[in-house]
């Protein structure tokens, strides 16, 4: 087939994990090529296929839940649907959760009247007892619907036949219009009427409906994109006085009805959900399903939260007891290798400063980070993925939905919070699943209030040194006691997440919580092979790689600060002395504060930095728990100091990787700055109160 000759271009859209790629591969076979979307590092795939009558170019756009984009992938999907000039769109939906797919279908239909809805996984829906009236669904949507099972290729003929009808039939298309609340519809009509009169946006060279453009200008989500497309056709939508006047009138109408700019997008998302829900109530019959005995226990008021806490305790205990020896042996091996590298530098007569920067600085910090992070991550992430694969995490989200809802936040924030235990940057990225920008920002700004995997080792080391090392019993008993105390620390972080979310929702990010449908999937037999691949490659290696990338350069900088002297003192000692008064005020000292600041690139290096400052060695060294306790007490640490450091480890500024991710996901440095100061203020306040109470108790 000549890949440059085809009759129609089709955009293939859908939520992630609905079988879109299976449909694409089955239709195009080997007639595919990949590349990047213009201006974005997002992969695109297109291919060609023929029916009996016609030939098509199929463009597989990135998976997305909504055209209200939150990421580069979703922006690429949105821009292609809006401006890619495809002749038609095929939106693939999962038959087992049709409502979620219809949210996207309804948005695509607003822009592209020639839309075909492909309801996939009918076999799974049948097994689950779900019945979908496809003919009624087609009538409700006003566009053709094809029901298929993508992995059964014979069913794809239904899809291609309906596509032929859609693309080449002369019959007029009447897709269902999204129903919005009356004030919003009135506001859109005011601006759309002027846009249509002034610019004729529906001309082929622009190709976007006036009402849709009006809505996007009113909610402010695509002003630049629409303006850019208009300029290419010699029209300037932003400098047109009639449009500006109409837009101001529309916004005033909304404001008069209590719909301010900060809640407008939430209202729009809510309307889309209500439309999808209304259609599903008419077309989908769900089997009467009583909660299983397991669900009645796991999601009950009496047992739901205690089981969650117990599950956390078990996961942390297994991680602690399993990581101890591998971490110790890995540290010995890596530091031994560092000594050999140092000897090699001596053999080649390398300058001391070069050996210091590379071996004593970059390599030793790197060795510490890897030995401390890798073993617990290699245990924690598979356990976390196992709970996810079993279907337990949706039950956690179900339990936490009500508390988050009471905080005027979204229940989906529970899933982002769980991801934050592995890596706060991953938790921030995971907030994309929240449609409301207001609620997404709340989730992003509070994610670092739960400790990531990089903060686990420091908290555990201090718990072990100051609260467990004196416990009588076996190593198992000590690790269990560590896990109990550690779980209590985690619960404190979760409680502060609720409180901070509520404060943000009542002040800076005011608004009402949106609702969402949370499906409780059946418990599944875990696929061990996939769990190991996903946890090791997608999570462990990914997170470790990012930590390594920032740890090595940070190690070089730290070595320079510890070894460059001015007037007889190192730069590091000057920094330590500067922060000493503040450190004493909040129950710590200047060395601890300095270590936290220098540990911004990677939280894992805070303890070795404290050790290096106390020993004044200029080199990060290995140290056991017993040696740690002895060194810290010699430098004035008490139990109160340990408590303050644990609290400050739990509540302090996020690492540099997380801050950069927040800047990207939230859309500006002001949000990254806010995410920096929120946990810092909480941590300082906690430590200040603890220290003042301790001083009052001592004086009494």
N, C-alpha and C positions, 0 to 999 in steps of 0.2 A: 504494500500500500504506500502511496506517495504521502509522506507525512506533512507535506506542505499544501496538500489539496484536501479541503474538508468543507462541508456545507455549513456547520454551526459550531460555535464555541460554547461549551457548557461548564459552569462553575459547580464543582462538587463540594458541598458544605456539610457540616454536621458537628455535633458535640464530640469531644474526645471519647474513644472506646465505644463507638456505636457500630463498628464494622465498615467505616467509610473506606479505609485502605483496602479491605477485602473486596468491596465493590469495585474500586478503582483498578486493582490488580486483575480481577476477573474479567473486566470489560476490555482493558487495554493490553493485557498480556505483556509481550516483549516490546510493544510499540510505545516506550516511555522514555522521557529524559528528565533530568533534575537540574536545578540551578538555584539562584537566590532571588528573592523579591527585590525589586529596585529600591536601593537605599536602606535595605534591612538585611541583617545576617540571619534570615529565616529561609529555610529550604522550601522550594516549591517543586512540585512534580506535575508534569502534563503528559498526556498520552493520546493515542488515536484508536478509534474503533469504528466498525461499520455495522449497520443494520442491513436488512434486505434492500431498503430503499435509499438510505442516506449514509453519510460519513460524518463523524464528529471529532472535535478536539476536546478532550476532557481535562480540565484544570483542577487538580486536587488542592484546595486551599487549606491552610492550617485549621486544625480542630478548634472550635470556639463555642462557648455557651451563650454568647450574646454579641451583638454588634456594638454594644457600649464597651469599647476596648479597654483592657487593663494591661496589655503586654504587647511586645513587638509582634508576636505571632497573631494575636487577636486583631491588632491594627492592620496587619497584612491581609487577613481574612476580610475584615470590614471594608478596606479600601478596594479590594478586588470586586466584592459584591456591589459596592457603590459606584465605582468608577472604571472597572475593568472592561465594561462594554461587552459582557458575555451575552449571548443570545437568550440563554435560559439558565436557571439554577435548579440543581437537584439537591435537596436537603435530606440527608439520611438520619432517621430517628431510631431509637431503641424501642421496640414494641413492649418491653417489660417496664419501661418508665417513660411513656409517651409524653406526658405533660412537660417534662424537662426539655424534650426536643422541640415541642411546639412553641416554646418561648423564642427559639431561634427562627423557626419557620415563619411565625407571624411578623418578625422584624424583617426577614428577607423579602416577604411578600409585599411589604410597604414600598420597597425599592424596585423589585423585579416582579412584575405581574405574571411573567411566564415562569412559574415555579412548580416543580414536581416534588411531591413529598414521597420519599421512599421509606416505608415502614419495614425495618429489618428485624431479624431475630424472631420471626413469628413462631418458630419451633420452640424457642425458650418460653415465649409468652404462653403457648399452648400447654407446655408442661407445668407452668405455674398456675394454670387455670384462668388466665387473663383472656378475655374476649374483646376484640376490637371490630366494630362495625365500619369496615373500610368505605363502604358506599355512603354511609351517613357522614363519615369524616370528610369525604370528598365534597359532599353537599355543604357541610358547615364551613369548610375552608374556601370553597369556590375555585379550587385548583385540583388537577389530577393527583390521585394517590395510588401508589403501587405497593402491594404487600409482598415481601420476598424473604428468603433465607439465603443470605449472600454466599455461604459456603456450598450451597446446592446450586450449581451453575444454571440448571434448567429453569430455575425460577427467575433468572435475570431477564428472560425474554419478556416477562410481564413488564419489567422496568423499561426495556428498550422500545417496546410497542407503545407504551404510554408517552415516552419521550418523543417518538415520531409524531404522534397525534398532537402533542403540545407545540412542537416547533413548526409544524407544517400545516396545521389546520387553520382555516380562515375564520373559524368561529371566534367571536369576541371573548376576551378573558375578563372575568369579574371576581377577582380574589377578594376575600373577606377583608374589610378594613378594621384595623385595630380600634377598639373603643377606649377612649380616654375619659377622664372625668370632665364634666361639662365646662368648667372654667378654662381648662387646658385646651379643649377642642375649640372654644370660642377664640382664645388667644391665637391659636395656630391659624384659624381662618382669616383673622385680621392681617397677619403678616404674609400668609400664602397668597392672598388675593393681590397684594401689592407686588410681591415677587413675580408672580405670573404675568402681571401687566407690564412691569418694568423690564424684566430680563428674559422672559420666555425660557425658563430653565429646562423645560422638557424638550428643547431642541436636541437632535441627535448628538451634536458635538459635546453636550454637557450630560444629558441623559439622566437627570435626577428629578423626581416629582417635586413640585413646588411646596406641597404640604409637608413632605418629609424634610426638605431644606429649611422650611420655617421652624419646624420643631427643633432641629439641630442648632439653628441660630439662637432660639429662645433658651435652650438648655446649655448652650455654650460648648458642646462637646466636639464639634467639628467646624468651627468657624474658619480656621486657617485652611483646612482642606477644601472646603466649599469655595472660599474666596480664591484660592489658587486655581481651581478648575475654571471659575468664571473669568479670571484674568486671561487665561489662554484663549478664550473666545471673545476677548475685547470687552468684557463686562466687569465692572468693579462693584461687587455687592456691598462692600463695607463703606464706600464713599457715596452711595446713593442716598440722598436725603430723604426720599419718600420711604425707602425701606427702613432707614434708621428711625424715622418717626413712627412707622408702623410697629417696629420692634419695641420701642419705648412704650407705646400704647399697650402692646400685648403683655409686657412685663408688669405694667401698672395694674392691668386687669387681674393678673395672677396674684399680685401683692394685695390687692383689695380683697381677694378671696382667701387670704391667709397662706398663700403658696409662695414662700420666699425662695430665693435662689439656692439656699443651702439645703432645702428639702425637695426641690423640684425634681431632681433626678430620681430620688427615692419614690416619688409619686408616679413617675413614668414607669419605672421598673415594676412597681406594684400593680399598675394597670395591665402590663403585659402578662404578669403572672395570673391575674384574675381572668383575662381572656382565655389563656391556655387552660386554666382550671375549668372554666365554663364549658369549653369544647369537650374536654375529657369526661366530664360528668355525663354528657349526652352520648358519647361514642365508645367509652371503655367500661367494660363490666369486670370488676375485680371480684375474685372469689371471696366468700366470707372467710375471714381468717382470724382465728383467735390466736392471741399471743401464746407461743410455746411456753412450757414450764420454765425453760431456761430464761426466756425473755421476761417472763413475769417476775423472776427473781433478780435478773441483772438490771432491770429498769425500774424496779420497785422503789418506793420512797424509803422503805426500811433497810433494804439491802444494797441498793444500787451504788450509793457513794462509799459505804464500807468496803464493798467488793473492789471498786475502782482503786481505793487506797491500798488495799491488800495486794492487788495486781501490781501496782507501782512498786510496793515493797518487795515483792518476789522478783520483779524484773531487775531492780537495783541490787538486790542481794546476789542474784546470779551473776550480774555484771561485776560486782565487787570481788566476789570470791573467785570468779573465773579469770579476772584480769590481773590479779596480784602478781603471780609468778611469771606469766608471759611478759608483763611490763618490766619486771625486774631483770629478767634474762635479756630482753631486747635492749634495755638500757646499757647493761654490761657490754653486750656485743657492739653496740653503736659507739659507745665511748672508747672501747678498745680499738675500734677502727679509727676513731679520731686521733688516738695516740700514734697509730701507725702513719696516718697522714701527716701528723706533726713531724715525725721522724723523717719522712720523705722530704718535707720542706727543709729540714736541717741538712740532709744529704746534698741537696742541690744549692745550699747556701742562700736560700731565699731570705730577704730582709725580715727582721723580726716583726715589723709593722704589718707586712703582708701575711705572714703566718698567723699573726694575732687576729687580723680581720677575718681571714678565711676559715682558719681552724678553730681558734679559741672563741671567735665571735659567731660567724654565720653557721659553721658546722655544729658546734656544741649546742646552740639554741635549737637548731634543726633536729639534732639527735634527741634532745629532751622532749620536744613537741611530738615527735614520732613515737618514742617509747611510751609517753604518757597517754597519747590519744589513741593510737592504733588498737591495742588490745581491748579497751572498753568499748570502742566503736564497733569492733569486729564481733562483739557479743551483744551490745545493746541494739544495734540496728537490725540484726536478724530477728531478735526477740520482738522488737517493735513491728517489723514487717510480718512476723508470724501472727501477731494479734490482729493486724490489718487484714491478712489473708483469711483468717478464721471468721472474720466478720464482727469482731468485738469492738473495734474502734467506732463504728456507727452507733453502737449502744452507748459508748462514752459520750459521743456528741449529743445523743438523745437525752442523756441524764443532765448534761451541762447546758442544754438549750434554754431551759427555764431560768436558771440563774443569769445567763447572759441576756435573756430577754428582759428580765427585771432591771438589768443595768442599762436598758435602752440600746443594747448592742445586738449583733446577729449571732444566732446559735452556731453558725458555721465557724465562728471564731474559735470554737472548741477544737476543731480539726487543725487550724493553724497553730494553736497553742501546743497541741501534741507534737506537731512537726518541729516546733521550736526546741523541744527537748533534745533533738538530734543536732539541729543547727538553727540558730535564730534567723540567719539569712534565708534558709529554706522555708522557715515559718512565715517570713515576710513575703516571699514569693508566692507561698501557698494562699495568701489572702486574696489572690485573684479570683478565687471561687465565690467571693462575696460581691454581689452585683452593686450594692449601694456604696457610693464613694465614701460617704460619711462613716458607715460601719466598717468599711475596708480600712480607712485611716485609723479608726480606734484599734482594730486588730493589729495593724502595723506598729503603732506607737506603744502598744503594751506587750508586744511579743517577747521583748528581752527581759520581762519580769519573771519569766521562768528560765532557769539556767540551761544553757546549751551544753553539749557534750564537752566543750572546751573548759567549762567551769567545774564540771564534775570532779576531776582529779584534785583540784585545790580544796574544795569543800570536804571531800573525803579524807584527804591527807590531814587536815586540821582536826576533823572529827576523830580520826584514828589516833593522832598524837596527843590530843588534850582530853578526850572523853572516853576512849575505848582502850587505850594501851594498858591501863591499869586493871581492866576487867579480868577476872579469873575465869579460865575455861579454855576451850580449844579455839583454834583459828576460826572454826565455823561459828562459834558463839560470838566472837569478836566481830566478824563480818556481818552477822545478823544484827547486832547492836548498832553497828555503823549504818546499816540499811534503814533501821528504824528511825534513827536521828536524822539521816539524810532525807527520808520520806517526809518527816515533819518540816524540814526546811523547804522542800518542794511544795508542800501544802500551803505554807506561808506565802510562797511566790504566787500560787494560784489564787489565794484570797486577795492579794494585792492587785492581781490582774482584774478581778471583779470590781474592786473598789475604784481603781484608776479608770476603768472603762466607764463606770457610772459617773465619775467626776467629769470626764471628758465629754460624755453625752449630755451632761447638764450645763456645761460651760462652753468650751471651745467648739465642740461638734454637736450642737443641739439637734434633736430630731427624734422621731418616733421609730421604734424598732420595726424592721420589715419582717414579714413571715416567710417561711420557706418550707417546702415539703421534704421531709427526711424519710427516705425509705430504709426500713430495717431489712437488709438482705438476709436470706437464710444462711445459717452457719454452713461453711464449706470445709471440705477436707483440704488442708493446706498442701500446696505444691512445693515441696522442699527445694527442688532444683531452682524454680523461679524465685523463691524467697532468698536463696543464697546469692543468685545473680543480681537481683534488684538491690539487696541490702549491701552487698560487697562492692559492686561496680557503680550503681547509681547513687549510693549514699556514702558508704565508707570512703571509697577512693576519691569521690568528688569532694567531700568535705575535707579530707586529709590533704588533698592536692591544693586546695585554697589556703589551708593553714600553712602548709610548707612554703607556698609562694610568698607569703608575707613574713614568715618567721625568719628565713635566711637573711634578707636585707635588714630586718629589725635587729638580728643578732650582731651584724656588722656595726650598726649605729651604736648599739649598747656597748660594745667593746671599745669603740672610740671614746664614748663618754666616760667609761670607767678607766681609761688609760691615758687620756690627755690631761696633763696637769697645768694649772695656771696658779702662780704664786704658791706653789707647794701643795695644792689640793686638786683633786680630780674634778672635772666638770660634774660628774655624778654626785660627788659629795656636796658641791654647791647647791645643786637642785634639791638634794635631800635636806640640807639645812634650811632652805627656803620654805619647804613644806612642813618642817618640824612643828611649829606652833599649831597649825591647823590640824595636823595629825594627832597631837596630844589632846586637842579639844574634843575630838570625836572618838577617843579611846584607842588610837593607834599611834603611829609615829611617822616621821618624814620619809623613812626608808620604805614603808608600806605604801604610802601615797605615791611616791616616785615610781615604785614597781608597777602599780596599777596604771599610771599614766604611760609608762614605757611599754606596758603590756597591751596597749590598744590594738596593735597588729594581730596579736594572738593571746587570748586569756591564759593559755597553758604555761606561759613563761613567767607569770607573776611570782610564783614561789621561788623558782631558781634565781630570779632577779633579787628578791629579798635576801636570799642566802648569799648571793654575790656581794651585795652592799654591806651586809653584816661582816662577812669575812674579809672584805676589802681586798679581794683577790684579783678582781678584774677579769675573772674567768668563771663561767657557769660550770658547776661541778655536780657529780652525783651525790645524793645524800639519802640516808635511810630515815624511817619515821622516828626512830629513837634519837638519831643525831639531830633531826629537825627539832624535836622537842627540847633537847639540851641547848642547841644554839639559840632558839627563840627565847627560852626562859633566861638565858644568860644576857640577852639584850632587852630584858625588862618586860617580856610578855607575861600576862596572867591569863586566867580563864576568861576574864572580861575582854581582854585584847583579842583572844581567839574567837569569842562570840561576835565581837564587832567586825573582825575580818571576814568571818563566814557571812554575816549579814551584808557587808559591803560587796563581797563576791557575788552574792545573790542579786543585790540591787546596786549596780553601777552602770556606767555608760557601755553601750554595745561595742563590739570590736569593729575595726575599720571595714571589714568585709560586709558586715551587717549594715553599717551606716551608709556605705555606697549603694547597697541594695535598696535601702529605704529611700535614698535620694532618687533612684531610678523608678521605683515602684510608686512612690507617693507624688513624684513630679516636682521636686525642688529641694534645695538645701535647708529651707526653713523647717521642713518636716523632719529632716535628718537631725537638725539642731534640737528640735523639740524632743525627738526620740533619745538624744544624748542626755538632755537635762532632766527628763521626767524620772528615770530610775535613779539618777545621781542624787536628785533632791530627796527622794524617798530613802535612799541608803544613808545619806548624811543625817537626815532627821532621825532615823532609827538609831544610828550609832551615837548621836549626840544625846538622845534620851537615855539610852542604856548606860553611857558613861557618866552622865549627871546623877542618875539614880545610884550607880555604884559608888560615886564619890560621897553622896549624901549618906549612904548606908555605912561606908567606911568611917566617916566623921562621927556618925551616931554611935 
